[in-house]
Amino acid sequence: MKLLLSCALAALMWIPAPALAQQASEDEAGDVSEVDKDAVGPLRDRVRPVSGHLLVEKGRFELSPFASLSFRDAFFTKYILGLQATYHLADTWAVSARGSYALSRVSGVAQVCTTSADAVRGCQPPAFDQLNGRAPGQLTLLAGAELQWAPIYGKVALVAERFAHFKMYGLAGPTFVGYQGPTAVPGVSQANATVGGSLGVGFRFVLNRFLAVRAELRDLVYVEQVTSLTSELRQQFLFELGLSVFLPTSVQEG
């Protein structure tokens, strides 16, 4: 028995004091050693914090050429090209002015149906002259001013350590609408104009510190003259894509 005790004491004397102290601290700290491993281990360099806003907008001008396409058209599909200029009062508020030209073409869903003398009914796509000046929605010019509010700035993880930055915003404002209206002569139209309003929602997808891609859905509401004596309220839904350039191109974050 005395021999066993002597051997145990000798073994303890050969254990280095730092090892005993480390073992005691780990026993007292519990799982803290695992946290320390994450703080100093490879995960520290593998998982990095996400930086702040990539695109600073306050006090900058935004020039954006764009193209729009109408959808849910009964008679005319509109292909629109334009330019928008925006000044950002803050990172969440902006005012803009825009102008565009619309080219109207017969919608693919439009049909003209006739009944022959022997009571046979047939439908076919109409020619442009059959709708010109007779069907509503033949837009030509659009111009307006808008107020934008952007309360949401987000980041989406892509691959590896890359993130896509985007901003969501709402817009509203008055719109000047130029269109071709009816005349007394079938197949002949005349230029008319009215004032309506635009409501919409959009996204800016940030490319770098001075470039972004815009995508918007708009609802254009206006009153259009459909005959020489009557008018009706019209809604036009538009999808828009634009490329935005922010000026100055370089800015320091505040």
N, C-alpha and C positions, 0 to 999 in steps of 0.2 A: 504493500500500500504506500509506504513512504517512497518507494522507488517511482511509482506512478506520479505522485505529487511533484517529485523533483523534476521529472521529465516535462510535465505541463508547465511548470514555472520557467524552465529553460526555454521552451518554445515561445512563450510570451515575451521573454526578454529579447528574442531575436526579431520580433515584428517591429519595423521602424515606427517611431512616434508620429511622423506626419500621416502615415496610413491610418493609424488609429484615430487621429483627430479628424481626418476626412470622413471616415466611416461614422464617427459620432455625429458630425454636422449633418450628414445626409440622413441619419436616422431621426434627428430632431427636425429637419426641414421637411421631411416627407417627400412630396412630389416636386419641390422647388428645383431639384437638380434637373428634372426633365425640362422645365421652363428655361433654365439656364442653357441647356443644350440647344434649344431652338434659337435662343438669342445669339449664340456664338457659332452655331453650326451652319451647315450649308443652306438651310431654309432661309436664313437671314438674307442671302443674296438672291435666292430663287423667288421669293415673294416680296415685291417692292410696293410701296404705297403709291396710289394714283395721284398724279399731280393735279393742280387746280385748273382753271379755265384755260384752254388752249387759245381761244379766240376772245380777245378783249374788244368790245364794241363801243363802249361809251366814248362820245366825242369824235367818232369816225364817220366818214361818208361811205356808203355802199352803192356801187354801180353794178347793175345786174341786167344784162340782156336775157330775154326769156322767150320761150315758145309755149303756146297753150293749145289745147285741143278740147273741143266741146264733146259732150257725150249725152246720151238720152235725148237725141234730136229727132223730132218727128219729120222735119222737112229738110233742114240745112245742117251740115257739119261745118264748124268753123275751125280754120287753121289760122292761128294768130301769132304774130311776131311783134315784139315790143321791147321797151327799155324802161327800167325802174331805177329811180334815184332815192336813196334813203339816208336820213341823218339820224344817228342814234343818240338820243338825249341821255340815256343811261343804258346799262346792260339789259334792262327789262323793258324800256319804252323807246319807241322810234316813230318818226313821221316820214311818209314817203309820197312821191309823185310819180305817175306812170302814164305812158301813152303807148298805143299799139294799133296795128292795122290788121283787120280780119278779112280773110278770103273765104267766102261761103261757097260750098259745093253741095250738090244734092245728096241727102243722106241715103245710106244704103238700105234703110228700112222703109223709105217712102215708096208708096204704091199709088197708082192712079187706076181706078176701076171703072169700067164702062159696061153698059148693057146694049147689046146689038138689037136690031129690029126683030130678030127671032127669039128674043128673051134669053140670049146666052150672055152670061156675065164673065168678063175677063179682067185681070189685073196685070199691070206691068210697071216697071220703074219709070218715073216721069222724066221728061227732058227738062233742062234748066229753064227754057222759055215757058214751060207749063206752070212753073212755080214762081218765076220772077214777077214780083209785084203783086202776087196773089197769096202766097204763103208767108206766115210770120217767121221771124228769127233770122232774117238775112242781114246780119251785122256787117258793118264796114269799118267803123272807127270806135275806139274806146280810150278814154282818158279819165284820170281821177286822182284823188288824194286820199290817203289812208292813215289811220293810227294803228300801230302795232304794239301788242303787249306780249312779252315772252317770259312767263313765270317759271318755265321748266328748262333746266340745263342738265343733260344726262350723258353718261358714258356707258358704252357697251363693250365688253371684252370680246376680242376677236380671236386671234391665235397668239401663242407664246405670251409675250408681255405687251401686246399692242391693244389699244383701246380706240374705239370710234366715238368721237365727241359729236353731240347734236344738241340743237335747241328747238323747242316747240313753241309756237306763237299763234296768237289769234289776231285777226285784222278786221277792220270795218271802216267804211268811208263812202262818200258820194262818188258817182261815176257818170261821166258824160257818155251817152250812147248814140252813135250814128248808125243808121240802118236804111235799107231800101224799102220804101213803103208803096202802097197801091196807087194806081192811077185809073182813069176811066178806060184806058186802052189795055186789053189783056196782053200779057207778055212784056209790058213796059212798066218800069218802076221809077220812082223818084226818090231823091235823097231826103230823109227826114232825120230829126234829132230829138232826143229827150234826155231827161236826167233820172238816174236810178241810184241804186246803192249796191255795194258789194260786202258780203260777209264771207269769212273763210278761216281756214286753219292751215298752218304750214310748218315745215321743218327746214332747218339749216343743218346740213351735214358738213362738218368742218374738215377741210383738206389740210390746211396749215394755218399760220397766224394771219394770213390776209386773203385766203381763198375759201369759198364754201359753195356747196351745191344746194339750191333751194328746190323744194317740192311743195306745191300748194293744191288744195281743193277749194274752189270758189263757187259761191252762189250769187249770180248777178240777177237782181230784181229790178224791173223797169216796166213802164206802161208803153205799149206799142199800138200804133194806129193800124187796124187790120182792114178797115174799109174807109171810104171817104167820110163816113158818119160815126163809126164806132171805134172804140179802143178797148184793149184788154191788158190785164196784168200778166207779165211774162216772167218766167224763171229760166235762167240759163246756167247749167252746171259746167264748170271748166276745170281741167287738170293742167297744171303749169309746172314747167321745169326751167330753172334759171341758173346761171353761173355768176356768183357774186365776187366782186373785187373790193376789198376794204382799203380805204385811203385815209391817212398815210399807210403804207404797207408795213411799216414797223412802228411799234408802240411799246412803251414800258408799262408793265403792270403796276397799278397803284397799291 
